[in-house]
Amino acid sequence: MQNIDALYFLQPIVTIAFSSVLVIYWNRKRSFTKAALGLSLLAFAGAIAAKIILQTLTYSEFVSRIGDNPVALGAYFGAQTVFLEVGGAYLVAV
């Protein structure tokens, strides 16, 4: 436990707090409804499920071909996040 960087521990906490404050603000001051929040959470859950399925099917093959190269793994996980989470959110918003 001594070698864990504090940023890796604090980053998810800060992200969740910031996002929660924005959702509360938009719900009270703007036209962000509970239905929109529910649809957003459903889309996010679908993106995470799609990432889990994709990684289950492709991760071992990717690592066997590329190896444990951190740059390649970052691109592998980053591309999934961009296309599935961000792209999915865009499709739901449109």
Buried (B, 14 or more C-beta within 10 A) or exposed (E): EEEEEEEEEEEEEEEEEEEEEEBEEBBEEEEBEEEBEEEBEEBBEBBEEBBEEBBEEEEEEEBEEEEEEEEBBEEBEEEBEEBBBEEBBEEBEE
